[in-house]
Amino acid sequence: MNKVLWRQASLAWICAGVLALSGCDKAPEGQQGMPPPQVTVVTVSAQPVTLTTVLAGRTRASVEAQVRPQVNGIVLTQLFTEGSMVEKGQQLYQIDPATYEADEAKAAADYANAIANLKTAKARAERYRSLVASKAVSKQDYDDALAQFEQAEAQVATAEAAKRSASINLDYTKVYSPITGRAGKSSVTAGALVTANQADPLVVVQQFDPMFVDVGQSSRELNKLRRAWASGAIVQTEDAADVILYFDDGEPYDIKGKFKFADVNIDESTATFTIRTIFPNAKGILLPGMFVRAELTRGVKPNGVLLPAKAVARDAKGSASVMLVNSENIVEMRKITATEMVGQEWLVDKGLETGERVILEGLQFVRPGMPVGDVKEATQ
């Protein structure tokens, strides 16, 4: 009897459980499915956008003088400290002047002898001129005396030139700095034999203030930029000549530079041309040969559209797309053209119109064709 009652009770519990489960499936219609997701959007608007290009390059001294000897001889003394500032006209080396002093003395003596001969020839020519009138001397004798006087004048000019040349060579034994700048490492020491116009400079003197920065740009980008200027897609501005410099660690140089010129020749091996910029360098922070990056302004795009980077998705081929919320609050996918970043935003060239709403947050909860609930505008 007890077993029969226990079986009946168990059957009643099972039936109650089945009824309870079947009742859960019949929820009120208003509670069926998930509510539409909330999204945050950014409304497309056009604005002037300044476009820049960052190019790699190296610093160059604005003035560089390779100091070479102009006479042969032995270096007696180095008269500067390597790495120090030297002034224009400051003596850097002394070459042994002994032979050049002797040459100058000989040239001076030859000049004095020529002067003496000139005086004699001049007196004879003047005396014969008065005598030829009275026929005391022949006309031939007078012509010979006059010719000797003219030869003496030529000899004086030759001797004077030789004297000047000897003096110049003697002065060349003192090697001066042609510019004011910082002297580098000397390639010779006292006792070294140097020759006139040798291939290796004695020392290089460089001027660091201002400093040049040379960067390379492809000819393809140049042509593209010129077409953009011509069409009005990009407008050149007054501050387009301003250049910002970044060191190799990403830190900016604290003074802006200026565009100086673009080379007229294209490097055939790399299809690039050189752009030279110039920067003040009074503190000597910039040194020749440093690797740097220069940010140059290309111009302003009058009606540029910028989108935060996180709003743009790209497929495996690199094509860009965004999710929009249309006027009926339905999600749409739109292909766009965005090939350049400005800061942390993409510059959109094609695919969007002013006033359209691009989803910025909540992208993981939506798909094309899905309705959305509350639509919030992103705070700027």
C-alpha positions as CSV (number, residue, x, y, z in Angstrom):
1,M,0.0,0.0,0.0
2,N,2.8,2.4,0.9
3,K,4.6,1.7,-2.4
4,V,1.4,2.6,-4.4
5,L,1.0,5.9,-2.5
6,W,4.7,6.7,-3.1
7,R,4.4,6.1,-6.8
8,Q,1.3,8.3,-7.1
9,A,3.0,11.2,-5.2
10,S,6.1,11.0,-7.5
11,L,3.9,11.0,-10.6
12,A,2.1,14.1,-9.3
13,W,5.4,16.0,-8.8
14,I,6.6,15.1,-12.3
15,C,3.3,16.4,-13.8
16,A,3.6,19.6,-11.8
17,G,7.2,20.2,-13.0
18,V,6.2,19.6,-16.6
19,L,3.3,22.1,-16.3
20,A,5.6,24.6,-14.7
21,L,8.2,24.3,-17.5
22,S,5.5,24.6,-20.2
23,G,4.2,27.7,-18.5
24,C,7.6,29.5,-18.8
25,D,7.5,29.3,-22.6
26,K,4.4,31.4,-22.6
27,A,5.9,34.8,-21.6
28,P,4.0,38.0,-22.3
29,E,4.5,39.3,-25.8
30,G,6.1,42.6,-24.6
31,Q,9.0,40.7,-23.0
32,Q,10.0,38.6,-26.0
33,G,13.6,39.2,-27.5
34,M,16.4,41.7,-26.6
35,P,15.7,45.4,-26.7
36,P,17.3,47.5,-29.5
37,P,20.9,48.4,-28.7
38,Q,22.0,51.9,-27.7
39,V,24.7,53.4,-29.8
40,T,26.8,56.6,-29.8
41,V,27.3,58.4,-33.1
42,V,29.3,61.2,-34.6
43,T,27.5,63.5,-37.1
44,V,29.5,64.0,-40.3
45,S,30.5,67.6,-40.8
46,A,33.0,69.3,-43.2
47,Q,35.7,71.6,-41.9
48,P,39.0,73.0,-43.0
49,V,41.7,70.4,-42.3
50,T,45.4,71.2,-42.3
51,L,47.4,68.5,-44.1
52,T,51.0,67.7,-43.2
53,T,53.6,65.3,-44.3
54,V,56.3,63.8,-42.1
55,L,59.6,63.0,-43.9
56,A,62.8,61.5,-42.7
57,G,66.1,63.3,-43.2
58,R,69.4,64.5,-41.7
59,T,70.8,67.7,-40.4
60,R,73.5,69.5,-42.4
61,A,75.7,72.4,-41.4
62,S,74.5,75.6,-43.1
63,V,78.1,76.5,-44.0
64,E,81.1,74.1,-44.3
65,A,84.6,75.1,-45.1
66,Q,87.2,72.4,-45.8
67,V,90.5,74.1,-44.9
68,R,93.4,73.0,-47.2
69,P,97.0,74.3,-47.6
70,Q,97.8,76.4,-50.6
71,V,101.6,75.9,-50.4
72,N,103.9,72.9,-49.7
73,G,105.7,72.6,-46.4
74,I,106.0,71.2,-42.9
75,V,103.4,72.1,-40.3
76,L,105.2,73.9,-37.4
77,T,102.2,74.6,-35.2
78,Q,98.5,73.9,-34.7
79,L,97.0,77.1,-33.3
80,F,93.4,76.1,-32.4
81,T,91.7,73.6,-30.1
82,E,89.7,70.9,-31.8
83,G,86.0,71.2,-31.3
84,S,86.2,74.8,-30.3
85,M,84.7,77.9,-32.0
86,V,87.0,79.8,-34.3
87,E,86.5,83.2,-35.9
88,K,86.8,84.1,-39.5
89,G,90.4,85.1,-40.2
90,Q,91.8,83.3,-37.1
91,Q,95.1,81.5,-37.8
92,L,94.8,77.7,-37.5
93,Y,98.2,76.4,-38.6
94,Q,101.7,77.7,-39.3
95,I,103.6,76.1,-42.1
96,D,107.4,76.5,-42.2
97,P,108.0,79.9,-43.9
98,A,111.8,79.8,-44.4
99,T,111.9,79.0,-48.1
100,Y,109.1,81.4,-48.8
101,E,110.8,84.2,-46.9
102,A,113.9,83.6,-49.0
103,D,111.8,83.7,-52.2
104,E,110.2,87.0,-51.1
105,A,113.6,88.5,-50.4
106,K,114.9,87.5,-53.8
107,A,111.8,88.9,-55.5
108,A,112.3,92.2,-53.6
109,A,115.9,92.4,-54.8
110,D,114.9,91.7,-58.4
111,Y,112.3,94.4,-58.1
112,A,114.8,96.9,-56.8
113,N,117.2,96.0,-59.6
114,A,114.5,96.5,-62.2
115,I,113.7,99.9,-60.8
116,A,117.3,100.9,-61.1
117,N,117.5,99.7,-64.7
118,L,114.4,101.6,-65.4
119,K,115.8,104.9,-64.1
120,T,118.9,104.5,-66.4
121,A,116.9,103.6,-69.4
122,K,114.5,106.5,-68.8
123,A,117.3,109.0,-68.5
124,R,119.0,107.8,-71.7
125,A,115.7,107.9,-73.7
126,E,115.0,111.5,-72.5
127,R,118.6,112.6,-73.4
128,Y,118.5,111.0,-76.8
129,R,115.1,112.7,-77.5
130,S,116.7,116.1,-77.1
131,L,119.8,115.2,-79.1
132,V,118.0,113.7,-82.0
133,A,116.4,117.0,-82.7
134,S,119.8,118.6,-83.2
135,K,121.0,115.6,-85.0
136,A,123.7,114.9,-82.4
137,V,122.6,111.3,-82.4
138,S,120.9,109.3,-85.1
139,K,117.3,108.5,-85.1
140,Q,118.2,104.8,-84.8
141,D,120.1,105.4,-81.6
142,Y,117.1,107.2,-80.2
143,D,114.7,104.4,-81.2
144,D,117.1,101.9,-79.5
145,A,117.1,104.0,-76.3
146,L,113.3,104.3,-76.3
147,A,113.0,100.5,-76.8
148,Q,115.3,99.8,-73.9
149,F,113.3,102.1,-71.7
150,E,110.1,100.3,-72.5
151,Q,111.8,96.9,-71.9
152,A,112.9,98.2,-68.5
153,E,109.3,99.2,-67.7
154,A,108.1,95.7,-68.6
155,Q,110.9,94.2,-66.4
156,V,109.7,96.3,-63.5
157,A,106.1,95.1,-63.9
158,T,107.4,91.4,-64.0
159,A,109.5,91.9,-61.0
160,E,106.7,93.6,-59.1
161,A,104.3,90.6,-59.9
162,A,107.0,88.1,-58.8
163,K,107.5,90.1,-55.6
164,R,103.7,90.1,-55.0
165,S,103.5,86.3,-55.7
166,A,106.3,85.6,-53.3
167,S,104.6,87.7,-50.6
168,I,101.3,85.8,-51.2
169,N,103.0,82.5,-50.9
170,L,104.7,83.6,-47.7
171,D,101.3,84.6,-46.3
172,Y,99.9,81.2,-47.3
173,T,102.2,79.6,-44.8
174,K,99.7,81.0,-42.2
175,V,96.5,79.0,-42.7
176,Y,93.4,81.0,-41.6
177,S,89.8,80.0,-41.0
178,P,87.6,81.3,-43.9
179,I,84.4,81.3,-41.8
180,T,83.3,81.6,-38.2
181,G,82.2,78.2,-36.9
182,R,83.2,75.1,-34.9
183,A,86.4,73.4,-35.9
184,G,86.4,69.6,-36.1
185,K,89.2,67.1,-35.8
186,S,92.6,68.1,-37.2
187,S,93.9,65.6,-39.8
188,V,97.5,66.6,-39.2
189,T,99.9,67.4,-36.4
190,A,103.0,69.4,-36.1
191,G,105.8,67.9,-38.3
192,A,103.4,66.7,-41.0
193,L,104.2,67.4,-44.6
194,V,101.4,69.1,-46.5
195,T,101.0,70.0,-50.2
196,A,99.1,72.7,-52.0
197,N,95.5,71.9,-52.7
198,Q,95.8,68.3,-51.3
199,A,92.7,66.0,-51.4
200,D,92.4,65.7,-47.6
201,P,91.5,68.9,-45.7
202,L,93.6,69.9,-42.7
203,V,90.4,70.5,-40.7
204,V,86.7,71.2,-41.4
205,V,85.0,74.2,-40.0
206,Q,81.2,74.2,-39.8
207,Q,78.6,76.7,-39.0
208,F,75.7,75.3,-37.0
209,D,73.5,78.3,-36.6
210,P,71.3,78.1,-38.6
211,M,71.2,74.4,-39.3
212,F,69.9,72.8,-42.5
213,V,67.7,69.7,-42.5
214,D,67.5,67.8,-45.8
215,V,64.6,65.4,-46.3
216,G,63.6,63.3,-49.3
217,Q,60.2,63.2,-51.0
218,S,59.1,60.9,-53.8
219,S,58.4,62.5,-57.2
220,R,55.1,60.7,-57.3
221,E,53.9,62.5,-54.2
222,L,55.1,65.8,-55.6
223,N,53.0,65.3,-58.7
224,K,50.0,64.3,-56.7
225,L,50.4,67.4,-54.5
226,R,50.7,69.7,-57.5
227,R,47.5,68.3,-59.0
228,A,45.7,68.9,-55.7
229,W,46.9,72.5,-55.6
230,A,45.9,73.1,-59.2
231,S,42.4,71.6,-58.7
232,G,41.8,73.5,-55.4
233,A,41.4,70.3,-53.4
234,I,44.3,71.6,-51.3
235,V,44.9,75.3,-50.7
236,Q,48.3,76.7,-49.9
237,T,48.4,79.0,-46.8
238,E,50.8,81.6,-45.5
239,D,52.1,79.3,-42.8
240,A,52.9,76.5,-45.3
241,A,56.6,77.3,-45.0
242,D,56.6,76.4,-41.2
243,V,58.3,73.1,-40.4
244,I,58.2,71.1,-37.2
245,L,61.2,69.0,-36.4
246,Y,61.2,65.7,-34.4
247,F,64.3,63.9,-33.0
248,D,64.7,60.2,-33.5
249,D,63.1,59.5,-30.1
250,G,59.9,61.3,-31.1
251,E,60.5,64.5,-29.1
252,P,59.9,67.8,-31.0
253,Y,62.5,70.5,-31.4
254,D,61.3,73.6,-29.6
255,I,61.8,76.0,-32.5
256,K,59.9,75.9,-35.8
257,G,61.9,76.0,-39.0
258,K,61.2,77.3,-42.5
259,F,61.0,75.7,-45.9
260,K,64.1,76.9,-47.9
261,F,63.9,75.2,-51.4
262,A,63.2,72.0,-53.2
263,D,65.8,70.5,-55.5
264,V,65.1,70.7,-59.2
265,N,66.7,67.4,-59.9
266,I,65.2,63.9,-59.3
267,D,67.5,61.2,-58.0
268,E,67.3,58.5,-60.8
269,S,68.1,55.6,-58.4
270,T,65.4,56.4,-55.8
271,A,62.9,58.6,-57.7
272,T,63.1,61.2,-54.9
273,F,64.1,64.8,-54.7
274,T,65.6,66.7,-51.8
275,I,63.7,69.3,-49.7
276,R,65.9,71.7,-47.7
277,T,64.6,73.3,-44.5
278,I,66.4,75.7,-42.1
279,F,66.2,75.9,-38.3
280,P,67.6,78.4,-35.8
281,N,70.3,76.7,-33.6
282,A,71.7,79.3,-31.3
283,K,72.0,76.7,-28.4
284,G,73.8,74.2,-30.6
285,I,71.3,71.4,-29.9
286,L,71.3,70.3,-33.5
287,L,74.5,68.7,-34.8
288,P,75.4,67.7,-38.3
289,G,74.4,64.2,-39.3
290,M,71.6,63.7,-36.8
291,F,68.6,61.6,-38.0
292,V,65.4,63.6,-37.7
293,R,61.9,63.8,-39.0
294,A,60.4,67.0,-40.4
295,E,56.7,67.8,-40.5
296,L,55.9,70.0,-43.5
297,T,52.5,71.6,-44.2
298,R,51.1,70.7,-47.6
299,G,48.1,73.0,-47.3
300,V,44.5,73.1,-46.2
301,K,41.7,70.9,-47.4
302,P,38.7,73.3,-47.3
303,N,35.9,70.7,-46.8
304,G,37.6,67.9,-45.1
305,V,35.7,65.2,-43.2
306,L,37.4,63.6,-40.2
307,L,36.3,60.4,-38.4
308,P,37.8,58.9,-35.2
309,A,39.9,55.9,-36.0
310,K,37.8,53.5,-34.0
311,A,34.7,54.3,-36.2
312,V,36.5,52.9,-39.3
313,A,36.8,49.2,-40.0
314,R,38.9,47.5,-42.7
315,D,38.6,44.2,-44.3
316,A,41.4,41.8,-45.3
317,K,42.0,43.8,-48.5
318,G,42.3,47.0,-46.6
319,S,39.0,48.5,-47.8
320,A,37.4,50.9,-45.3
321,S,33.8,50.9,-44.2
322,V,31.7,52.4,-41.4
323,M,28.3,51.7,-39.8
324,L,25.6,54.4,-40.2
325,V,22.3,55.1,-38.5
326,N,19.8,56.2,-41.1
327,S,16.8,58.5,-40.6
328,E,14.7,55.4,-39.5
329,N,17.3,54.4,-36.9
330,I,18.3,51.4,-39.0
331,V,21.9,50.4,-39.2
332,E,23.6,50.6,-42.7
333,M,27.1,49.7,-43.8
334,R,28.9,52.2,-46.0
335,K,32.1,51.7,-48.0
336,I,34.4,54.8,-47.8
337,T,37.7,56.0,-49.1
338,A,40.1,57.0,-46.3
339,T,43.8,56.8,-47.0
340,E,45.3,59.4,-44.7
341,M,45.3,59.9,-41.0
342,V,45.3,63.4,-39.4
343,G,46.4,62.9,-35.8
344,Q,44.1,60.1,-34.4
345,E,41.4,60.6,-37.1
346,W,40.9,59.4,-40.7
347,L,40.5,61.9,-43.4
348,V,37.5,60.7,-45.5
349,D,37.8,61.5,-49.2
350,K,34.6,59.7,-50.5
351,G,31.6,57.9,-49.2
352,L,30.0,60.2,-46.6
353,E,27.7,63.2,-46.8
354,T,27.3,66.1,-44.3
355,G,24.7,65.3,-41.6
356,E,25.0,61.5,-41.8
357,R,25.4,59.7,-38.4
358,V,28.4,57.3,-38.1
359,I,28.3,54.8,-35.2
360,L,31.3,55.4,-32.9
361,E,30.4,53.2,-29.9
362,G,28.3,50.1,-29.7
363,L,29.6,48.6,-32.9
364,Q,29.9,45.1,-31.4
365,F,26.1,45.0,-30.8
366,V,24.9,46.0,-34.3
367,R,24.8,44.6,-37.8
368,P,23.4,46.0,-41.1
369,G,19.6,46.1,-41.1
370,M,19.2,46.1,-37.4
371,P,17.2,48.8,-35.6
372,V,18.8,50.8,-32.8
373,G,17.3,52.3,-29.7
374,D,18.7,55.4,-28.1
375,V,21.1,57.3,-30.2
376,K,23.6,59.5,-28.4
377,E,25.8,62.1,-29.9
378,A,29.5,61.7,-29.1
379,T,31.0,64.5,-27.0
380,Q,33.8,66.4,-28.7
